[in-house]
Amino acid sequence: DGGITQSPKYLFRKEGQNVTLSCEQNLNHDAMYWYRQDPGQGLRLIYYSQIVNDFQKGDIAEGYSVSREKKESFPLTVTSAQKNPTAFYLCASSIPPDTEFTEAFFGQGTRLTVV
Amino acid sequence: GEDVEQSLFLSVREGDSSVINCTYTDSSSTYLYWYKQEPGAGLQLLTYIFSNMDMKQDQRLTVLLNKKDKHLSLRIADTQTGDSAIYFCAERSDSNYQLIWGAGTKLIIKP
């Protein structure tokens, strides 16, 4: 079955630590995205990648880093520079968004809590 | 700037119709979407409408688009307990093709 998988589902981080959230897709999608979801707010774009070895900052990239070494994988690192990292993180993928119609496929999310 | 607004909550009785409203600002948006998020899960595309359409119907779902007022609505007929979720409105920016999301409307079903 094709899909997009995020792991882990729950993650706890001590203050000052970096943590990496995994996102893998087998949909053969070129574009991948990381969003942050906080209660009462829409999805905010952290980073996106249109193609392998290329990625762009979204609206709230500070304190986060990404890599796109393989088409299937787009890991997100939450660094110690991110002052308020507790949130629900969603990864998504799609065919190139400048095509006529695109649907974003989402993973099940990772809930990150700072302890 | 671009913005999408929705009410945060909607409460309806089981069997009634639910109407979730959304306003957007980018008049050049080609596609407008409704996504559904069940508790603790990712989002799934529910339906979408192309900007040259006024209405789209799909079983219990009806999407209405008023392009002049930049207003989008999602009507769910005969609301069931399984419809409990957060519903997100999104528009696709034609400047950078990114999706602009609303805050989501939590649909609460009363027995």
Boltz contact constraints between the chains, C-beta under 6 A:
constraints:
  - contact:
      token1: [A, 40]
      token2: [B, 8]
      max_distance: 6.0
  - contact:
      token1: [A, 40]
      token2: [B, 103]
      max_distance: 6.0
  - contact:
      token1: [A, 41]
      token2: [B, 103]
      max_distance: 6.0
  - contact:
      token1: [A, 42]
      token2: [B, 101]
      max_distance: 6.0
  - contact:
      token1: [A, 42]
      token2: [B, 102]
      max_distance: 6.0
  - contact:
      token1: [A, 42]
      token2: [B, 103]
      max_distance: 6.0
  - contact:
      token1: [A, 43]
      token2: [B, 101]
      max_distance: 6.0
  - contact:
      token1: [A, 90]
      token2: [B, 42]
      max_distance: 6.0
  - contact:
      token1: [A, 97]
      token2: [B, 97]
      max_distance: 6.0
  - contact:
      token1: [A, 98]
      token2: [B, 97]
      max_distance: 6.0
  - contact:
      token1: [A, 103]
      token2: [B, 45]
      max_distance: 6.0
  - contact:
      token1: [A, 106]
      token2: [B, 42]
      max_distance: 6.0
  - contact:
      token1: [A, 106]
      token2: [B, 43]
      max_distance: 6.0
  - contact:
      token1: [A, 107]
      token2: [B, 42]
      max_distance: 6.0
  - contact:
      token1: [A, 108]
      token2: [B, 41]
      max_distance: 6.0
  - contact:
      token1: [A, 108]
      token2: [B, 42]
      max_distance: 6.0
  - contact:
      token1: [A, 109]
      token2: [B, 42]
      max_distance: 6.0
